[in-house]
Structure formats: C-alpha cells, structure tokens
Amino acid sequence: AASVLKCGKRKIWLDPNEVQEISLANSRQNIRKLEKDGYVIRKPTKIHSRSRVHRRQEAKAKGRHTGHGKRKGTANARMPVKVLWMRRMRVLR
C-alpha cells in the first residue's frame, strides 16, 4: 500500500474493522480500490514547528543566553585576538 500511495509504511492507516477485506487485496489495483473506499488511508505528515527556535534566536540577538555557562570555546576561539588587533591597526591607518 505504501508504494501505491507513494509514501512510507508509517504513513499508512488500515481500517481495523476491515482487516479481512484488506488481507484479500493482492494487487495494486485492489489497493487503489480500497483507498477509494476509505479502508486504506495515507496519514497526513507531522508538523515540525520551528517557532521555539525562532523565539530563542530573537532572544540571542538581544544578547540573552550568552553567559559563562553557555560558552564552550575559549575567548580567543570566539573572538580572535588577531582580528581585534587587525581592527585596531586599520583604524590607525
């Protein structure tokens, strides 16, 4: 049924009340007929919301969630001394 409906096995719903009739279906055409009758249904895709991520990114843009406990790299890895030095030098030119 999954290949007929062009989706994965976990997206197929088989009517539990019509198990007998579904088990007799042995061709792709029979599966299509069962789909038309509503005994075999393709489930809708799950929604994977990014709203929490967007909210957190907005907060980080404001400077939240960046305290000592959230830092993994060294200070130099996060903002290299070389870059700071280059900026200072270029200002002086």
N, C-alpha and C positions, 0 to 999 in steps of 0.2 A: 504493500500500500504506500510505503514511503516513497518508492521510486516513481509510482504512478502520480502521486500528488506533488512530486518534486520537493521533498523536504526530508528531514531526519526522522528516525524511528520515534524519538521522544516527542515529536510534534503531532503524532497520530493519535486520535481518540477513536476507540472501537466501542460501539454501544454494548454495554454488558448484558442487556436484555435480548440481544440478537446474536449471541455467540454462535448458536447453531447455524444460522444462515450465513454468517461471516465465514465460518470454518469450511463451508461448502464452496466458497468462491476460490476457483483455482486458475483464473485467467485475469489478465489486466483489464479486459473488458468488463468482467464481473465486478472487479474492484471499482471501476468507474460508475457502474450501475449502483453499487452500494453507497458510493459517495453522493450520487444524485438523490437517493432515497434518504440520506442523512444518517446511515448506520456507521459510516466511516467519515470522520471529520478531521480536517487539518487545524490543529490548535493555533491560536494567534501567537506571534512572537512576544517574548517577555520584554518589558521596558527596563532599560538600564539608564537611570537618570544621572546626569552629571551636575545636578543643582547643588549638591553638597560641595563638590569640588569648586564650582564657580564661587560659592559663598566664601570658601576658605581662601581662594586666590585673591578675592577682593580684600579680605582682611589682611593678607600678607602684603598686598600693595600698600596698605595703610601702615604696615610695619608691625603687625601683630605676629605672634607665634615665631619670633626670631630670637628668643632669649638664649642664655648659656646652655640650657638643657637641650635645645633643638639643634645645636651646632655639632657637626661631625668632623669636618675638615679643620686644619689649623688656620689661624688668622691669615697666614700667607697664602694658603690654598684658596681661601675665599676672596681675598683681595690682595694680589701680589704686591710686595714692596716695590718691585721693579716698575710696575705700572704707575704706582703713586709717584715714584721718582721721576719717571718719564713725563708725567703731567706737570710736576713742579718745574722741571727743566724747560719744557715747552712754553710755559708761562713767561719764563725769564727771557726767552729769545726775542 
